[in-house]
């Protein structure tokens, strides 16, 4: 729907200058990277609107950023949005819910 919602309670740990990716440190210390699209860094923030900044506290379901899904597709970018646990090695398993 062109929106990214917090998947966990925690804190915004990073917002890329290009607005296409956000890092969250969850309350359980999981480091979560949400990356909207592939190669969308090349858009340099065009079509993205970040709703929060580094240091902000988030709760599950809070809207973190919005983007124009159709405009990004029209520019030829794949809008698949990986959600990566970057410190996965700290856990015996990571399961999608």
Backbone as ProteinMPNN parsed JSONL, in Angstrom:
{"seq_chain_A": "XXXXXXXXXXXXXXXXXXXXXXXXXXXXXXXXXXXXXXXXXXXXXXXXXXXXXXXXXXXXXXXXXXXXXXXXXXXXXXXXXXXXXXXXXXXXXXXXX", "coords_chain_A": {"N_chain_A": [[0.809, -1.207, 0.0], [2.171, 1.113, -0.208], [3.27, 1.936, 2.16], [5.368, 1.649, 5.031], [5.407, -0.178, 7.922], [6.195, -0.38, 11.397], [7.627, -3.401, 12.392], [8.101, -4.278, 14.905], [8.318, -3.359, 18.376], [10.477, -0.714, 19.306], [13.389, 1.223, 18.479], [14.108, 3.709, 16.063], [16.98, 3.273, 14.351], [18.436, 4.034, 12.191], [18.102, 6.069, 9.294], [18.255, 6.091, 5.952], [19.857, 8.531, 3.875], [18.784, 8.619, 1.354], [16.253, 7.832, 1.808], [15.094, 5.363, 1.283], [15.454, 3.191, 2.903], [15.283, 1.882, 6.226], [16.486, 1.461, 9.503], [15.849, -0.461, 12.413], [16.193, -0.914, 15.853], [15.058, -3.365, 17.694], [13.127, -3.827, 20.723], [13.837, -6.296, 21.738], [16.41, -6.462, 20.968], [16.889, -7.249, 18.343], [18.21, -6.414, 15.203], [16.851, -4.714, 12.692], [16.501, -4.311, 9.268], [14.784, -2.541, 6.878], [14.226, -2.43, 3.57], [13.169, -0.696, 0.928], [12.361, -1.746, -2.174], [14.515, -2.576, -5.019], [17.657, -1.38, -5.828], [16.704, 1.167, -5.413], [17.974, 3.183, -4.124], [19.093, 4.76, -6.015], [17.137, 6.566, -6.674], [17.405, 8.662, -5.01], [15.824, 9.617, -2.881], [13.529, 10.523, -4.114], [10.082, 10.119, -4.445], [9.729, 9.12, -1.882], [8.73, 9.463, 1.544], [9.743, 10.031, 4.642], [8.548, 9.324, 7.832], [9.554, 9.292, 10.364], [12.477, 9.787, 12.477], [15.968, 9.044, 13.128], [16.45, 7.723, 16.352], [13.853, 8.018, 17.203], [11.158, 6.499, 19.0], [9.366, 3.526, 18.305], [6.305, 1.721, 17.92], [4.809, -1.472, 17.333], [3.26, -1.488, 14.212], [3.273, 1.256, 13.811], [3.462, 3.815, 11.363], [6.277, 4.176, 9.45], [7.501, 5.042, 7.09], [6.414, 6.403, 3.933], [5.728, 5.741, 0.499], [5.564, 6.289, -3.043], [4.254, 3.907, -4.635], [3.404, 3.215, -7.289], [4.69, 5.168, -8.855], [7.376, 4.558, -8.422], [7.497, 1.998, -9.527], [6.875, 2.742, -12.174], [9.184, 4.03, -12.883], [10.77, 1.938, -13.357], [11.733, 0.308, -11.317], [12.027, -2.536, -9.184], [9.801, -3.285, -6.638], [9.982, -4.994, -4.521], [10.352, -5.645, -1.071], [12.712, -6.233, 1.032], [13.016, -7.473, 4.353], [15.3, -7.538, 6.749], [17.067, -9.294, 9.237], [19.73, -8.158, 10.65], [21.517, -8.926, 12.624], [21.264, -11.664, 12.851], [22.81, -13.815, 13.591], [22.845, -13.856, 16.309], [20.77, -15.358, 17.159], [19.145, -18.54, 17.53], [17.344, -19.275, 15.623], [15.432, -17.641, 13.07], [12.255, -16.895, 12.385], [9.751, -16.328, 9.969], [6.741, -14.582, 10.494]], "CA_chain_A": [[0.0, 0.0, 0.0], [3.036, 2.283, -0.227], [3.614, 2.327, 3.524], [6.163, 0.709, 5.815], [4.992, -0.144, 9.318], [7.129, -1.002, 12.326], [7.299, -4.802, 12.657], [8.408, -4.57, 16.306], [8.558, -2.203, 19.24], [11.9, -0.43, 19.389], [13.86, 2.565, 18.18], [14.68, 3.914, 14.73], [18.431, 3.379, 14.526], [19.025, 4.657, 10.996], [17.283, 6.401, 8.126], [19.182, 6.407, 4.865], [19.637, 9.844, 3.261], [17.957, 8.412, 0.163], [14.913, 7.554, 2.345], [14.568, 4.084, 0.805], [15.709, 2.135, 3.88], [15.216, 2.279, 7.621], [16.927, 0.472, 10.479], [15.177, -0.447, 13.71], [16.688, -1.795, 16.895], [13.872, -3.791, 18.438], [13.293, -3.94, 22.171], [14.503, -7.57, 22.017], [17.755, -6.25, 20.418], [16.996, -7.607, 16.923], [18.523, -5.285, 14.326], [15.98, -4.924, 11.537], [16.669, -3.396, 8.132], [13.685, -2.586, 5.912], [14.79, -1.832, 2.345], [12.09, -0.612, -0.061], [12.76, -1.887, -3.57], [15.87, -2.937, -5.414], [18.379, -0.268, -6.466], [15.955, 2.414, -5.243], [18.897, 4.212, -3.645], [19.337, 5.625, -7.169], [16.091, 7.594, -6.756], [17.885, 9.763, -4.163], [14.741, 10.137, -2.048], [12.342, 10.825, -4.915], [8.919, 9.248, -4.206], [9.737, 8.626, -0.508], [8.483, 10.435, 2.614], [10.027, 9.406, 5.931], [7.677, 9.862, 8.877], [10.263, 9.282, 11.641], [13.913, 10.036, 12.36], [16.801, 8.254, 14.034], [16.224, 8.013, 17.768], [12.429, 7.955, 17.539], [10.622, 5.238, 19.501], [8.254, 3.022, 17.501], [5.506, 0.594, 18.387], [4.327, -2.303, 16.23], [2.183, -0.899, 13.429], [3.493, 2.675, 13.507], [3.92, 4.089, 10.006], [7.644, 4.709, 9.47], [7.696, 5.806, 5.861], [5.457, 6.224, 2.842], [6.352, 5.871, -0.809], [4.641, 6.212, -4.17], [4.476, 2.59, -5.214], [3.224, 3.222, -8.743], [5.724, 6.014, -9.462], [8.631, 3.809, -8.364], [7.368, 0.967, -10.568], [6.904, 3.409, -13.48], [10.583, 4.364, -13.164], [11.447, 0.692, -13.698], [12.321, -0.357, -10.158], [11.328, -3.621, -8.512], [9.423, -2.766, -5.324], [10.105, -5.998, -3.465], [10.86, -4.956, 0.115], [13.315, -7.165, 1.991], [13.124, -7.153, 5.771], [16.478, -8.339, 7.091], [17.568, -9.259, 10.606], [21.164, -8.081, 10.358], [22.286, -9.626, 13.649], [20.623, -12.979, 12.925], [23.735, -14.759, 14.214], [22.591, -13.854, 17.753], [19.572, -16.164, 17.424], [19.239, -19.915, 17.031], [16.55, -19.295, 14.395], [14.589, -16.482, 12.809], [11.103, -17.406, 11.655], [8.787, -15.338, 9.483], [5.421, -14.759, 11.109]], "C_chain_A": [[0.849, 1.267, 0.0], [3.392, 2.798, 1.154], [4.45, 1.229, 4.164], [5.785, 0.919, 7.272], [6.028, -0.849, 10.187], [6.707, -2.442, 12.603], [7.515, -5.195, 14.121], [8.492, -3.264, 17.08], [10.065, -1.971, 19.288], [12.209, 1.015, 19.1], [14.391, 2.607, 16.75], [16.181, 4.15, 14.922], [19.11, 4.035, 13.331], [17.941, 4.942, 9.97], [18.265, 6.814, 7.043], [18.845, 7.779, 4.278], [18.72, 9.746, 2.048], [16.539, 7.972, 0.52], [14.341, 6.199, 1.953], [14.742, 2.942, 1.798], [15.747, 2.718, 5.289], [15.721, 1.131, 8.483], [16.187, 0.655, 11.781], [15.953, -1.367, 14.644], [15.494, -2.115, 17.77], [14.176, -3.877, 19.921], [13.974, -5.252, 22.564], [15.913, -7.619, 21.432], [17.945, -6.776, 18.995], [17.261, -6.337, 16.128], [17.838, -5.542, 12.995], [16.263, -3.862, 10.479], [15.492, -3.611, 7.193], [14.134, -1.778, 4.708], [13.72, -1.84, 1.257], [12.68, -0.678, -1.471], [14.209, -2.297, -3.761], [16.478, -1.79, -6.208], [17.666, 1.076, -6.316], [16.79, 3.521, -4.605], [19.156, 5.22, -4.761], [18.28, 6.717, -7.332], [16.428, 8.804, -5.879], [16.754, 10.442, -3.371], [13.459, 10.467, -2.796], [11.292, 9.736, -4.682], [8.852, 8.688, -2.786], [9.472, 9.765, 0.47], [8.666, 9.714, 3.955], [9.218, 10.108, 7.014], [8.375, 9.964, 10.232], [11.75, 9.523, 11.4], [14.666, 9.123, 13.325], [16.574, 8.701, 15.467], [14.77, 7.966, 18.181], [12.052, 6.553, 18.025], [9.446, 4.831, 18.615], [7.57, 1.869, 18.216], [5.059, -0.189, 17.163], [3.172, -1.601, 15.532], [2.321, 0.582, 13.152], [3.975, 2.821, 12.07], [5.271, 4.79, 10.079], [7.927, 5.55, 8.236], [6.621, 5.466, 4.852], [6.206, 6.412, 1.535], [5.294, 5.709, -1.891], [4.958, 4.957, -4.966], [4.418, 2.61, -6.739], [4.299, 4.052, -9.445], [7.067, 5.29, -9.485], [8.617, 2.706, -9.415], [7.505, 1.583, -11.956], [8.326, 3.801, -13.876], [11.422, 3.115, -13.403], [12.072, -0.066, -12.539], [11.411, -1.455, -9.635], [11.033, -3.134, -7.096], [9.403, -3.838, -4.229], [10.801, -5.333, -2.277], [11.408, -5.973, 1.113], [13.293, -6.598, 3.414], [14.181, -8.108, 6.308], [16.801, -8.177, 8.568], [19.091, -9.309, 10.478], [22.033, -8.74, 11.427], [21.698, -11.017, 13.908], [21.497, -14.014, 13.626], [23.566, -14.811, 15.729], [21.428, -14.768, 18.152], [19.757, -17.564, 16.867], [18.41, -20.089, 15.765], [15.773, -17.995, 14.296], [13.475, -16.986, 11.903], [10.218, -16.26, 11.21], [7.443, -15.629, 10.136], [4.354, -14.274, 10.157]], "O_chain_A": [[0.328, 2.367, 0.184], [3.773, 3.958, 1.311], [4.271, 0.043, 3.884], [5.834, 2.034, 7.79], [6.663, -1.809, 9.749], [5.569, -2.689, 13.001], [7.16, -6.299, 14.533], [8.709, -2.198, 16.504], [10.842, -2.926, 19.309], [11.431, 1.916, 19.414], [15.036, 1.667, 16.286], [16.59, 5.11, 15.576], [20.229, 4.535, 13.444], [16.997, 4.17, 9.799], [19.015, 7.776, 7.207], [17.673, 8.146, 4.195], [17.969, 10.675, 1.751], [15.714, 7.762, -0.369], [13.186, 5.917, 2.274], [14.237, 1.843, 1.57], [16.169, 3.852, 5.516], [15.416, -0.033, 8.222], [15.926, 1.779, 12.209], [16.326, -2.476, 14.261], [14.982, -1.258, 18.491], [15.333, -3.986, 20.327], [14.621, -5.32, 23.609], [16.54, -8.678, 21.399], [19.066, -6.751, 18.486], [16.619, -5.31, 16.35], [18.195, -6.466, 12.264], [16.263, -2.665, 10.767], [15.233, -4.735, 6.762], [14.393, -0.58, 4.818], [13.401, -2.901, 0.721], [13.404, 0.221, -1.899], [15.003, -2.356, -2.822], [15.868, -1.291, -7.154], [17.994, 2.028, -7.026], [16.357, 4.672, -4.552], [19.41, 6.395, -4.494], [18.504, 7.69, -8.052], [15.796, 9.854, -6.001], [16.729, 11.663, -3.213], [12.414, 10.669, -2.177], [11.613, 8.549, -4.723], [7.993, 7.851, -2.508], [9.926, 10.891, 0.262], [7.839, 8.89, 4.345], [9.208, 11.336, 7.098], [7.877, 10.625, 11.143], [12.223, 9.469, 10.265], [14.075, 8.513, 14.216], [16.513, 9.895, 15.761], [14.467, 7.883, 19.371], [12.563, 5.552, 17.523], [8.634, 5.668, 18.222], [8.179, 1.148, 19.006], [4.943, 0.373, 16.074], [2.218, -1.17, 16.179], [1.569, 1.128, 12.344], [4.805, 2.037, 11.61], [5.401, 5.853, 10.686], [8.515, 6.628, 8.323], [6.002, 4.403, 4.9], [7.191, 7.146, 1.468], [4.261, 5.073, -1.679], [5.815, 4.955, -5.849], [5.306, 2.07, -7.4], [4.767, 3.673, -10.519], [7.813, 5.397, -10.458], [9.608, 2.501, -10.116], [8.172, 1.017, -12.822], [8.639, 3.894, -15.063], [12.629, 3.204, -13.625], [12.859, -0.988, -12.755], [10.186, -1.325, -9.643], [11.928, -2.622, -6.423], [8.871, -3.613, -3.143], [11.732, -4.55, -2.46], [10.667, -6.509, 1.936], [13.521, -5.408, 3.634], [13.989, -9.324, 6.324], [16.809, -7.062, 9.091], [19.667, -10.368, 10.23], [23.184, -9.08, 11.152], [21.648, -11.478, 15.048], [20.985, -14.98, 14.192], [24.092, -15.719, 16.373], [21.139, -14.932, 19.337], [20.437, -17.758, 15.859], [18.719, -20.938, 14.928], [15.493, -17.338, 15.299], [13.727, -17.448, 10.79], [9.962, -15.329, 11.974], [7.061, -16.787, 10.307], [3.167, -14.333, 10.477]]}, "name": "protein", "num_of_chains": 1, "seq": "XXXXXXXXXXXXXXXXXXXXXXXXXXXXXXXXXXXXXXXXXXXXXXXXXXXXXXXXXXXXXXXXXXXXXXXXXXXXXXXXXXXXXXXXXXXXXXXXX"}
